[in-house]
Amino acid sequence: MNMSNYAVVDLATNTVVSMVVWDGNPGWSPDEGQIAIESDTASIGWLYVEGELVAPPPPPVTPPTLEEITAANTAFQSMLIYQASQAMAPVLVSLQLGDATDDETVIAKEWQAYYRALKLVDVSAVNPDWPRAPGV
């Protein structure tokens, strides 16, 4: 008994409504208004167009709203600001204690400039111009 995959097409909508495995012998048939077409590729939702099974077009891509863009960018900005704060903390302690080296002072200024630049990013932009972290 040789079993095959069949797409069951509703002829009123020309849409595949189910998939069955069938040996092709009498004893089963699709419901009235439906046909079964042998197919190893079709799936539910495919279309039956001019005697061929075809995949439906992909759903339209909905661009994110301004609120979604702003929320995602604000979250990313917050993460970068937190990372900058963590990187600056040890150097700032040295500066506050007055024992920072010249290199540490330069590093602290670079991180502070980066931190300020992060605060100025337009988070409503689709692709914000994110500043580069020091040393990157």
Biotite code that builds the C-alpha atoms (Angstrom):
import biotite.structure as struc

atoms = struc.array([
    struc.Atom([0.000, 0.000, 0.000], chain_id="A", res_id=1, res_name="MET", atom_name="CA", element="C"),
    struc.Atom([1.660, 3.211, -1.221], chain_id="A", res_id=2, res_name="ASN", atom_name="CA", element="C"),
    struc.Atom([0.640, 6.251, 0.839], chain_id="A", res_id=3, res_name="MET", atom_name="CA", element="C"),
    struc.Atom([0.987, 9.823, -0.442], chain_id="A", res_id=4, res_name="SER", atom_name="CA", element="C"),
    struc.Atom([0.388, 13.295, 0.886], chain_id="A", res_id=5, res_name="ASN", atom_name="CA", element="C"),
    struc.Atom([-2.614, 15.165, -0.484], chain_id="A", res_id=6, res_name="TYR", atom_name="CA", element="C"),
    struc.Atom([-3.706, 18.760, -0.195], chain_id="A", res_id=7, res_name="ALA", atom_name="CA", element="C"),
    struc.Atom([-7.463, 19.106, 0.269], chain_id="A", res_id=8, res_name="VAL", atom_name="CA", element="C"),
    struc.Atom([-8.620, 22.200, -1.624], chain_id="A", res_id=9, res_name="VAL", atom_name="CA", element="C"),
    struc.Atom([-11.905, 23.999, -0.940], chain_id="A", res_id=10, res_name="ASP", atom_name="CA", element="C"),
    struc.Atom([-13.112, 24.893, -4.439], chain_id="A", res_id=11, res_name="LEU", atom_name="CA", element="C"),
    struc.Atom([-15.178, 27.848, -3.178], chain_id="A", res_id=12, res_name="ALA", atom_name="CA", element="C"),
    struc.Atom([-12.038, 29.623, -1.939], chain_id="A", res_id=13, res_name="THR", atom_name="CA", element="C"),
    struc.Atom([-9.339, 27.747, -3.933], chain_id="A", res_id=14, res_name="ASN", atom_name="CA", element="C"),
    struc.Atom([-7.492, 27.327, -0.647], chain_id="A", res_id=15, res_name="THR", atom_name="CA", element="C"),
    struc.Atom([-5.857, 24.255, 0.893], chain_id="A", res_id=16, res_name="VAL", atom_name="CA", element="C"),
    struc.Atom([-7.914, 23.557, 4.006], chain_id="A", res_id=17, res_name="VAL", atom_name="CA", element="C"),
    struc.Atom([-6.249, 20.355, 5.195], chain_id="A", res_id=18, res_name="SER", atom_name="CA", element="C"),
    struc.Atom([-3.562, 17.806, 4.417], chain_id="A", res_id=19, res_name="MET", atom_name="CA", element="C"),
    struc.Atom([-4.170, 14.053, 4.392], chain_id="A", res_id=20, res_name="VAL", atom_name="CA", element="C"),
    struc.Atom([-2.149, 10.916, 3.854], chain_id="A", res_id=21, res_name="VAL", atom_name="CA", element="C"),
    struc.Atom([-4.061, 8.647, 1.482], chain_id="A", res_id=22, res_name="TRP", atom_name="CA", element="C"),
    struc.Atom([-3.353, 5.605, -0.619], chain_id="A", res_id=23, res_name="ASP", atom_name="CA", element="C"),
    struc.Atom([-5.575, 6.901, -3.446], chain_id="A", res_id=24, res_name="GLY", atom_name="CA", element="C"),
    struc.Atom([-7.942, 3.939, -3.255], chain_id="A", res_id=25, res_name="ASN", atom_name="CA", element="C"),
    struc.Atom([-11.718, 4.289, -2.948], chain_id="A", res_id=26, res_name="PRO", atom_name="CA", element="C"),
    struc.Atom([-13.046, 4.386, 0.599], chain_id="A", res_id=27, res_name="GLY", atom_name="CA", element="C"),
    struc.Atom([-12.161, 7.977, 1.304], chain_id="A", res_id=28, res_name="TRP", atom_name="CA", element="C"),
    struc.Atom([-12.870, 11.075, -0.688], chain_id="A", res_id=29, res_name="SER", atom_name="CA", element="C"),
    struc.Atom([-12.836, 14.772, 0.084], chain_id="A", res_id=30, res_name="PRO", atom_name="CA", element="C"),
    struc.Atom([-16.047, 16.452, 1.153], chain_id="A", res_id=31, res_name="ASP", atom_name="CA", element="C"),
    struc.Atom([-18.396, 17.879, -1.446], chain_id="A", res_id=32, res_name="GLU", atom_name="CA", element="C"),
    struc.Atom([-16.922, 21.051, -2.943], chain_id="A", res_id=33, res_name="GLY", atom_name="CA", element="C"),
    struc.Atom([-13.374, 19.876, -2.250], chain_id="A", res_id=34, res_name="GLN", atom_name="CA", element="C"),
    struc.Atom([-10.696, 18.070, -4.223], chain_id="A", res_id=35, res_name="ILE", atom_name="CA", element="C"),
    struc.Atom([-7.563, 16.219, -3.150], chain_id="A", res_id=36, res_name="ALA", atom_name="CA", element="C"),
    struc.Atom([-4.325, 16.951, -5.004], chain_id="A", res_id=37, res_name="ILE", atom_name="CA", element="C"),
    struc.Atom([-1.159, 14.946, -4.412], chain_id="A", res_id=38, res_name="GLU", atom_name="CA", element="C"),
    struc.Atom([1.576, 17.195, -3.011], chain_id="A", res_id=39, res_name="SER", atom_name="CA", element="C"),
    struc.Atom([4.653, 16.842, -0.818], chain_id="A", res_id=40, res_name="ASP", atom_name="CA", element="C"),
    struc.Atom([5.164, 20.590, -0.576], chain_id="A", res_id=41, res_name="THR", atom_name="CA", element="C"),
    struc.Atom([1.788, 22.275, -0.087], chain_id="A", res_id=42, res_name="ALA", atom_name="CA", element="C"),
    struc.Atom([0.394, 23.095, 3.327], chain_id="A", res_id=43, res_name="SER", atom_name="CA", element="C"),
    struc.Atom([-2.760, 24.588, 4.791], chain_id="A", res_id=44, res_name="ILE", atom_name="CA", element="C"),
    struc.Atom([-3.333, 28.085, 3.462], chain_id="A", res_id=45, res_name="GLY", atom_name="CA", element="C"),
    struc.Atom([-1.752, 27.479, 0.066], chain_id="A", res_id=46, res_name="TRP", atom_name="CA", element="C"),
    struc.Atom([-3.744, 28.499, -2.994], chain_id="A", res_id=47, res_name="LEU", atom_name="CA", element="C"),
    struc.Atom([-4.970, 26.487, -5.971], chain_id="A", res_id=48, res_name="TYR", atom_name="CA", element="C"),
    struc.Atom([-4.429, 28.696, -9.019], chain_id="A", res_id=49, res_name="VAL", atom_name="CA", element="C"),
    struc.Atom([-4.945, 27.522, -12.608], chain_id="A", res_id=50, res_name="GLU", atom_name="CA", element="C"),
    struc.Atom([-4.420, 23.886, -11.670], chain_id="A", res_id=51, res_name="GLY", atom_name="CA", element="C"),
    struc.Atom([-1.292, 24.522, -9.577], chain_id="A", res_id=52, res_name="GLU", atom_name="CA", element="C"),
    struc.Atom([-0.726, 24.662, -5.819], chain_id="A", res_id=53, res_name="LEU", atom_name="CA", element="C"),
    struc.Atom([1.110, 27.863, -4.914], chain_id="A", res_id=54, res_name="VAL", atom_name="CA", element="C"),
    struc.Atom([2.292, 29.323, -1.635], chain_id="A", res_id=55, res_name="ALA", atom_name="CA", element="C"),
    struc.Atom([0.320, 32.372, -0.539], chain_id="A", res_id=56, res_name="PRO", atom_name="CA", element="C"),
    struc.Atom([2.104, 35.720, -0.670], chain_id="A", res_id=57, res_name="PRO", atom_name="CA", element="C"),
    struc.Atom([3.907, 36.618, 2.547], chain_id="A", res_id=58, res_name="PRO", atom_name="CA", element="C"),
    struc.Atom([1.994, 38.891, 4.898], chain_id="A", res_id=59, res_name="PRO", atom_name="CA", element="C"),
    struc.Atom([2.872, 42.559, 4.566], chain_id="A", res_id=60, res_name="PRO", atom_name="CA", element="C"),
    struc.Atom([5.627, 43.778, 6.823], chain_id="A", res_id=61, res_name="VAL", atom_name="CA", element="C"),
    struc.Atom([4.288, 46.378, 9.191], chain_id="A", res_id=62, res_name="THR", atom_name="CA", element="C"),
    struc.Atom([6.929, 48.939, 10.056], chain_id="A", res_id=63, res_name="PRO", atom_name="CA", element="C"),
    struc.Atom([7.349, 49.669, 13.763], chain_id="A", res_id=64, res_name="PRO", atom_name="CA", element="C"),
    struc.Atom([5.511, 52.651, 15.159], chain_id="A", res_id=65, res_name="THR", atom_name="CA", element="C"),
    struc.Atom([7.337, 55.707, 16.465], chain_id="A", res_id=66, res_name="LEU", atom_name="CA", element="C"),
    struc.Atom([6.482, 54.548, 19.995], chain_id="A", res_id=67, res_name="GLU", atom_name="CA", element="C"),
    struc.Atom([8.007, 51.096, 19.358], chain_id="A", res_id=68, res_name="GLU", atom_name="CA", element="C"),
    struc.Atom([11.151, 52.618, 17.822], chain_id="A", res_id=69, res_name="ILE", atom_name="CA", element="C"),
    struc.Atom([11.532, 55.046, 20.701], chain_id="A", res_id=70, res_name="THR", atom_name="CA", element="C"),
    struc.Atom([10.979, 52.334, 23.320], chain_id="A", res_id=71, res_name="ALA", atom_name="CA", element="C"),
    struc.Atom([13.549, 49.984, 21.740], chain_id="A", res_id=72, res_name="ALA", atom_name="CA", element="C"),
    struc.Atom([16.126, 52.750, 21.326], chain_id="A", res_id=73, res_name="ASN", atom_name="CA", element="C"),
    struc.Atom([15.551, 54.068, 24.848], chain_id="A", res_id=74, res_name="THR", atom_name="CA", element="C"),
    struc.Atom([16.138, 50.581, 26.259], chain_id="A", res_id=75, res_name="ALA", atom_name="CA", element="C"),
    struc.Atom([19.345, 50.243, 24.207], chain_id="A", res_id=76, res_name="PHE", atom_name="CA", element="C"),
    struc.Atom([20.469, 53.725, 25.269], chain_id="A", res_id=77, res_name="GLN", atom_name="CA", element="C"),
    struc.Atom([19.860, 52.841, 28.937], chain_id="A", res_id=78, res_name="SER", atom_name="CA", element="C"),
    struc.Atom([21.954, 49.694, 28.585], chain_id="A", res_id=79, res_name="MET", atom_name="CA", element="C"),
    struc.Atom([24.834, 51.638, 26.986], chain_id="A", res_id=80, res_name="LEU", atom_name="CA", element="C"),
    struc.Atom([24.651, 54.333, 29.678], chain_id="A", res_id=81, res_name="ILE", atom_name="CA", element="C"),
    struc.Atom([24.758, 51.665, 32.378], chain_id="A", res_id=82, res_name="TYR", atom_name="CA", element="C"),
    struc.Atom([27.802, 50.045, 30.732], chain_id="A", res_id=83, res_name="GLN", atom_name="CA", element="C"),
    struc.Atom([29.508, 53.439, 30.500], chain_id="A", res_id=84, res_name="ALA", atom_name="CA", element="C"),
    struc.Atom([28.795, 54.117, 34.166], chain_id="A", res_id=85, res_name="SER", atom_name="CA", element="C"),
    struc.Atom([30.248, 50.746, 35.128], chain_id="A", res_id=86, res_name="GLN", atom_name="CA", element="C"),
    struc.Atom([33.370, 51.373, 33.054], chain_id="A", res_id=87, res_name="ALA", atom_name="CA", element="C"),
    struc.Atom([33.851, 54.878, 34.528], chain_id="A", res_id=88, res_name="MET", atom_name="CA", element="C"),
    struc.Atom([33.346, 53.928, 38.174], chain_id="A", res_id=89, res_name="ALA", atom_name="CA", element="C"),
    struc.Atom([36.864, 52.683, 39.042], chain_id="A", res_id=90, res_name="PRO", atom_name="CA", element="C"),
    struc.Atom([38.557, 55.580, 37.239], chain_id="A", res_id=91, res_name="VAL", atom_name="CA", element="C"),
    struc.Atom([36.295, 58.131, 38.928], chain_id="A", res_id=92, res_name="LEU", atom_name="CA", element="C"),
    struc.Atom([37.227, 56.743, 42.350], chain_id="A", res_id=93, res_name="VAL", atom_name="CA", element="C"),
    struc.Atom([40.898, 57.325, 41.547], chain_id="A", res_id=94, res_name="SER", atom_name="CA", element="C"),
    struc.Atom([40.103, 60.868, 40.422], chain_id="A", res_id=95, res_name="LEU", atom_name="CA", element="C"),
    struc.Atom([38.098, 61.586, 43.577], chain_id="A", res_id=96, res_name="GLN", atom_name="CA", element="C"),
    struc.Atom([40.880, 60.240, 45.780], chain_id="A", res_id=97, res_name="LEU", atom_name="CA", element="C"),
    struc.Atom([43.381, 62.398, 43.909], chain_id="A", res_id=98, res_name="GLY", atom_name="CA", element="C"),
    struc.Atom([45.643, 59.520, 42.932], chain_id="A", res_id=99, res_name="ASP", atom_name="CA", element="C"),
    struc.Atom([44.620, 59.098, 39.282], chain_id="A", res_id=100, res_name="ALA", atom_name="CA", element="C"),
    struc.Atom([47.394, 58.736, 36.754], chain_id="A", res_id=101, res_name="THR", atom_name="CA", element="C"),
    struc.Atom([47.520, 60.919, 33.647], chain_id="A", res_id=102, res_name="ASP", atom_name="CA", element="C"),
    struc.Atom([46.272, 57.934, 31.612], chain_id="A", res_id=103, res_name="ASP", atom_name="CA", element="C"),
    struc.Atom([43.348, 57.411, 34.000], chain_id="A", res_id=104, res_name="GLU", atom_name="CA", element="C"),
    struc.Atom([42.432, 61.080, 33.704], chain_id="A", res_id=105, res_name="THR", atom_name="CA", element="C"),
    struc.Atom([42.391, 60.806, 29.903], chain_id="A", res_id=106, res_name="VAL", atom_name="CA", element="C"),
    struc.Atom([40.297, 57.630, 30.096], chain_id="A", res_id=107, res_name="ILE", atom_name="CA", element="C"),
    struc.Atom([37.826, 59.285, 32.489], chain_id="A", res_id=108, res_name="ALA", atom_name="CA", element="C"),
    struc.Atom([37.411, 62.235, 30.122], chain_id="A", res_id=109, res_name="LYS", atom_name="CA", element="C"),
    struc.Atom([36.814, 59.886, 27.159], chain_id="A", res_id=110, res_name="GLU", atom_name="CA", element="C"),
    struc.Atom([34.162, 57.927, 29.045], chain_id="A", res_id=111, res_name="TRP", atom_name="CA", element="C"),
    struc.Atom([32.512, 61.131, 30.267], chain_id="A", res_id=112, res_name="GLN", atom_name="CA", element="C"),
    struc.Atom([32.371, 62.468, 26.691], chain_id="A", res_id=113, res_name="ALA", atom_name="CA", element="C"),
    struc.Atom([30.877, 59.149, 25.544], chain_id="A", res_id=114, res_name="TYR", atom_name="CA", element="C"),
    struc.Atom([28.333, 59.223, 28.367], chain_id="A", res_id=115, res_name="TYR", atom_name="CA", element="C"),
    struc.Atom([27.251, 62.751, 27.394], chain_id="A", res_id=116, res_name="ARG", atom_name="CA", element="C"),
    struc.Atom([27.057, 61.791, 23.709], chain_id="A", res_id=117, res_name="ALA", atom_name="CA", element="C"),
    struc.Atom([24.799, 58.858, 24.602], chain_id="A", res_id=118, res_name="LEU", atom_name="CA", element="C"),
    struc.Atom([22.418, 61.227, 26.398], chain_id="A", res_id=119, res_name="LYS", atom_name="CA", element="C"),
    struc.Atom([22.137, 63.346, 23.208], chain_id="A", res_id=120, res_name="LEU", atom_name="CA", element="C"),
    struc.Atom([21.190, 60.488, 20.847], chain_id="A", res_id=121, res_name="VAL", atom_name="CA", element="C"),
    struc.Atom([17.842, 60.968, 19.076], chain_id="A", res_id=122, res_name="ASP", atom_name="CA", element="C"),
    struc.Atom([16.046, 57.835, 20.295], chain_id="A", res_id=123, res_name="VAL", atom_name="CA", element="C"),
    struc.Atom([13.107, 58.515, 17.977], chain_id="A", res_id=124, res_name="SER", atom_name="CA", element="C"),
    struc.Atom([15.280, 57.916, 14.886], chain_id="A", res_id=125, res_name="ALA", atom_name="CA", element="C"),
    struc.Atom([14.891, 54.628, 13.025], chain_id="A", res_id=126, res_name="VAL", atom_name="CA", element="C"),
    struc.Atom([18.672, 54.092, 12.981], chain_id="A", res_id=127, res_name="ASN", atom_name="CA", element="C"),
    struc.Atom([20.215, 56.373, 15.606], chain_id="A", res_id=128, res_name="PRO", atom_name="CA", element="C"),
    struc.Atom([23.822, 57.458, 15.219], chain_id="A", res_id=129, res_name="ASP", atom_name="CA", element="C"),
    struc.Atom([25.189, 55.748, 18.319], chain_id="A", res_id=130, res_name="TRP", atom_name="CA", element="C"),
    struc.Atom([28.560, 57.067, 19.544], chain_id="A", res_id=131, res_name="PRO", atom_name="CA", element="C"),
    struc.Atom([31.466, 54.651, 19.817], chain_id="A", res_id=132, res_name="ARG", atom_name="CA", element="C"),
    struc.Atom([32.633, 53.644, 23.256], chain_id="A", res_id=133, res_name="ALA", atom_name="CA", element="C"),
    struc.Atom([36.210, 54.566, 24.162], chain_id="A", res_id=134, res_name="PRO", atom_name="CA", element="C"),
    struc.Atom([38.723, 51.979, 23.045], chain_id="A", res_id=135, res_name="GLY", atom_name="CA", element="C"),
    struc.Atom([36.352, 50.401, 20.520], chain_id="A", res_id=136, res_name="VAL", atom_name="CA", element="C"),
])
